[in-house]
Amino acid sequence: PDYGDGFLGKTVNIPVSSPKIVLAHSYPKNQINSSFVVNAVPFFFNILSPLDLSYSWKVNGVAPAGQENPRMLSVQIPGETPTGSSVPVMLIAQGRGAVSESAVGNVVFMKK
């Protein structure tokens, strides 16, 4: 715009960030009992909706079967699992569009 004394301009720098995936849960100190639920929260992806991503979960290195909501992982721990056992969870979230973006999230739970 013209402000009489000349052109008034301002430059704004917006940093670019790589995509991130947060594994959100409500277990203090990552301690769980016989079951747990984890939600995937994507940040900085070039998408319109979180449903535009594909989600690949693994628990103890194995892909869980029968997940109804791809953004939410619900796991039942076998009763014979000893107290103090670690339960690693990994998620790979990947864009389905022309620009292939991805992010990995990890959390390790401990059975109480």
Secondary structure, DSSP 8 states (H G I E B T S, - for coil): -B-SSSB------------EEEEE---GGGEESSEEEEEEEEES-S-SSGGGEEEEEEETTB--S--SSTTEEEEE--TT--TT-EEEEEEEEEE-SSS--EEEEEEEEEE-
